[in-house]
Amino acid sequence: MRLVYGTNNPAKLSAMRSRLAGLNIELIGLEETDKEIPVVEEKGKNPIENAKQKAFAYYKALKEPVFSCDTGLYFDNTPEKVQPGVHVRNINGKCLNDDEMITYYSGLAKEYGNLVAQYRNAICLILDENHIYSAMEESMASEPFIITSKPHPQRQAGFPIDSISIDIKTGKYYFDLDNKEVDTNVENGFFKFIKKYINLA
């Protein structure tokens, strides 16, 4: 089946294709459809509210199976005023580019010490009007990790925080991990969710 992933971010589309490898689906992004795609203003208070807002808007425009995801970033050791939550890229009313995000979050780590962080992820899948599923489960959350003040020289467009992310178990930057050391919790969570529901429509 063809399934639309509600994103225009090529890095996110590539990552999701890897996560869902093995399922009998053709995964495409919004830019690969031939429909006019609405701009969705994300007003949710948490990732699952935003995932639902996007999925319903895209399904209304596309009339074909679609899912959207949203992520919140949460720190263990900072005051509430600097918790990004769902506003990972939008800080103080400004949408940061990749370099600005690295500067901002590495600056927080310099101010508060290494940040113990976790991504909490949500998904909303709409197969048709009668088959709508959503979840924000621990199985979709990342393992806790460290955000440090010293960026790694490597960059990946669309995933700037990876440059300042350190795996707690190994003490290595994300970019220095080998495949056996990479956290697969998020990949497994999304894979199980999509696999469970794609054949129900």
Secondary structure, 3 states (H helix, E strand, C coil): CEEEECCCCHHHHHHHHHHCCCCCCEEEEHHHCCCCCCCCCCCCCCHHHHHHHHHHHHHHHHCCCEEEEEEEEEECCCCHHHCCECCCCEECCEECCHHHHHHHHHHHHHHHCCEEEEEEEEEEEEEECCEEEEECCHHHCCCCEEECCCCCCCCCCCCHHHHHEEECCCCCEHHHCCHHHCCCHHHHHHHHHHHHHCCCC
